[in-house]
């Protein structure tokens, strides 16, 4: 089980889920909330098929004998976020499509939404904090979205996005507190289990919680014995390598689900994130942004249970400014 660094989550544990299934004949999927049935994630997988990259599961023996990396860094925009963004776009009504969408984002949701909105012919406006990495702002603009810089963090950017939604009658696409977005992110979990049905531990980065909520729902519904661990940033304010998960509070929908389907949350420090980025680059030749490397940081720091267990860590994104990457790699 997770180390002493873990923050235990209450109530519905993996053991309880298994007992429900065995003694009452109830599948774990019956315990999913009404807004996220397993069928919603399965439908999302069908919807996204052929439109996103079916990312590989890579063996990483230098991290542990039976450790695997789910490389969402291979998505077209370099991060998992386009799964949820595209699923939400495909669920828009004709009227909503014609009016356009708006979102707030530190970067990866912005790029994912912009890419697929452009492909679908939907106008997209993205409000990004003034602190967003330059590479993410430029990529979002290059993908055809209107970028509005506002606020020092995602929370402040949200206020401006909601204002624009009201003024222009746009559909607001939340990066993690939306059922369709969460269902889209859950497709990562279905792919992991398809490739490693013998999975024992799943380690996932956590910002607002959309990826963790979707993956936990998908994995626990199919295999309740899996230990699911979320990895948060310990210090979520101020400059950080892991801007993608520097979110003060989990979304309301993810929070409601995590208490029942996630076994533990652990926290990683800035130095541990940097070490993980260096390890991924040095051992595998892989570029990961700070948020994307958070799950590996937890493994390297001994904060997630990998020893002797078939473990998958999610690499959630690769989008890091080149100068930041160079400084981080040189700091070894």
N, C-alpha and C positions, 0 to 999 in steps of 0.2 A: 504493500500500500504506500501512498505518498509519504514523504519524509516529514519531519517536524516543521519544515518550512511551509507545509501546505495549510491552507485555510479550509477547514471542513465545511461542506455544505449540508444543510439540514435535511431531514425527512427521508424521502423516497430513495433509498440506496439501491445499488445493483442487486444486493442480496434480497431486498424486499421485492424488487421487480421479478426476480426469479421465483420467489415464493408465490407471488400472485399467479404466475404462469402455471406452476406445478400443482398448487393446492386448490386453486379456484378455476382453473382452465381458462384463464384470461391471458391473451397474448399481451406482451408489453406495449404493443402498438395501440391497444385499447386505452392505455393510460395517457396517450399523447393528448394535448389540448385540442379542442374542437377546431381552432384556427390553424392547426398544423397536423393533420392526419398523415400517416405514412403515404397514403395515396397522393397527397399534394406534392411530396418530394419525388415520388415515382413519376407523376405526370410532368413535373418540371424536367426530369431527366429526359423524357421523351421529347418535350418541347425544345430542349437545348441541343439534342442530338444533331451533330453535323454543323452546329453553329458556333460551338466553342471547342477548345482543344481537350481531348480525352487525355489528361496528363499522366505521365508515368509514375510508377512506384519504384524508387531506386534503392538498391541495397547499400547500406552504409556501415560496413563492419568495423570501421575505425571508431565509430560511436558506440558500438556494442555488437556482439555476435549476431543478434537477430533484430537489428534496428533498420528500419526502412524510411525513406523520405518521400512524401507525397509532394511532387514538385509542381505546385501551382505557378511557379515562376515561368513555366513554359506557355502560359496563356498569352494570347496576342498582345494584351496590354501589360503583361508581366505580373498579374495578380489574380486571385480568385474572384475578386469583386464583380467581374463582368458576368458571372453566372447569375447572381441575384438580380443585377441590373437588367439583364436581358429577359429573365423570367418575368419581371415586373412589366417591362415594355410590351412583351407579347400578350400580357393580360389586359392591356389598355383597351377601352372601347374606341370605336371609330372617332367619336367626338373628342375624346381625350387625346388621341393621336394627332388630330388636326390642330389642337390648341398648343401642344408641346408640353414639356416636362421641366421641372426645376429640382435641384438637389443641392445639399451642402456636402462638402467632402474635403479631406486633407489631401486627396490625390487619386487613390486607386479606384474608388467608387466613381469619381469624376471621369476618369479615363474609360472605365468600363461602360458607363452610361453613355458617354459621348460617342464611343465607337459604335455601339449597337443602335443608338438613336440615329446616327448618320446612315447606317446600313438600312434602317427601316424607314427613313425619310421623316423622322420625328425631330422637331426643333428642340434643342436642349440648352438650358441655362444652368451653369454651375457656379455656386458661391463657394469660394475657397478662402481660408484664412490668409492673412497677409504673410503668415509664417510658413505657408506651404512650400515644399521644395521646388526650386526653379524647374527642374526637369518634369515634374508632374504638371505644373501650370502650362508649360510650353506644349507638352504632349496633348493635354486636354484641348487647348486652342487649335492645335494642328488637326485634331479629330473633328473639328467643325463646331464645337460648342462655344457659346458665349460665356466667357469667364468673368465673374465679378469678384474682386478681392474685397473682403469685408471681415472685420473682427480679428482678434488675436488667436482665436481657437475655433474648433468646430462648433461649439455651443453658440458662440456669438455669430458665426456664419449662418447658423440655422435660422436665427431671427430674421436676417435679411432675406433668406430663401423663402420663408413663409410670407414675408411682406410682398415679395415678387409674385408668389403664387396667387395671392389675393388680388394684386393689382392687374396681373395679366391673365388671370384665370388659367393658370398652369397646374398640372398635376404634380404634386410634391412626391418625390421618390426618396424615402428615407434610406440611408445606407445600411441600417441594421434593425430598425424597429418597424418592420413591415412583413406581414405573413408571406407574401410572394417572394420577397427578397430572401428571407430566411429559408424558404423551401428551395430556392435556387442554390443557395450555399450548401444545403443538405445533400445535394447531388455529389459533392466531394466524398461524403461518407459512404454513399452507395458504391462509388468506384473503388474506394479502399477495400470494402468488404468483398467486392467482386474479385479483386486481385489477391487479397489475403483473407480468405474466409476463416483462417486460423488466428486472426488477430486477437491479442490479449490486452494491449494497452494502446490508447490513442492519445496523443499530446497535441493540443491545438492552441495557437495564439488567440488572445482575447483583447478586443478593444471595446466596442459596443456590445459584442456578444452574438452577432448574427451568424458568423461562421460556426462558432462552438455550439450554439443552439440547434442549428440545422443539422450539423454532423452528429451531435449527441442523439437527437431524435431518430435519425436514420439508422445509426449504428445500434443503439439500445433496442429499437423496435425489432431489428433483425437478429441481434445477438446480445442479450442483456448481461452476459457475463463479462463483457469488455469493460475495463477500467478506463474511464474518460477523464482526462486532466486538462484543465484550462490554464493558460500561462498569461498572466498580466504583467504590466510594467510596474515596478515598485514605486517609482517616482514619476507621476503622470503630469507634472507641471514643469514648465521651463523647457529649455532646449534639450532635445533628446534625439538619439539615433532612431528610436522606434516611434516616430511621430504617428504612424498608422494605428497604433494601439494606445496612444496617450489620451485616453478618454476617461474622464472623471468617474462616470457612472455607467453601468450596464443599461441597455435599453429595457423598457418595461416588459416587452414580450420575451426577450431572451432571459431576463431575470426570472420570470414566472416559470420558464421551462427548465432552467439550469438547476434549480433546487431539487428537481425530481430526477434528472437524468445525467448530471455531472457529479463525479465522485469527489473531486477536489479542485480548488483553485490554488495555484502557487504564484509567487512573484519573483521576477528576475530584476537584477540591478543593471545599470547602464554598462558597467564593465563586463558583466556576463554576456550581455547582448553583443558587445564589441568582440569578445573572444569567440563567440559563435560565428559571427560574420567572418572572422579570420580563419577559423577552422573550416568552414564551408568552402572558402576560396582556396585555402592551402591544400586541403585534403581531396577536394572534389572538383576544383576549378569552377565553383558555382558562385554567382553573385546573388546575395540576398540583402534586402534592406533590413534595417533593425527589427521592425515588426515581423518581417518574414522569417527572421532567424530566432525568434523568441522561443519556439518550442525546442529547438536544438540547444539554446542557452540553458533551458531547464534541465535537459538531459546531461549536459556537460557539468552542470553545477550540482548534480545529484538530487535535484528537487522533484524529479518525476521517476516513477518506478519502471526502469528499463531492464535492470539486471535479471537475466534468466527468463525474460518475457518477450514474446513477439510483439515488437513495438513499432508504431508508425508515428512519425512526427511530421506535421504539416509545414512545408515551406510556403508561406502564404503570398510572398511578393518579392520582386527583385529591384524595384524602382528606387534607386538611391543616387543622389548627385555624385558625379565622378570625383569631384574634389573631396567630398565627405568620405567616399570609399577609399581613396588613396590615403587620406589621413588615418583612417581606421586601420587599414592594413599595415601602415608604416609604424603604428604605435605598439606593435608586438614587443 
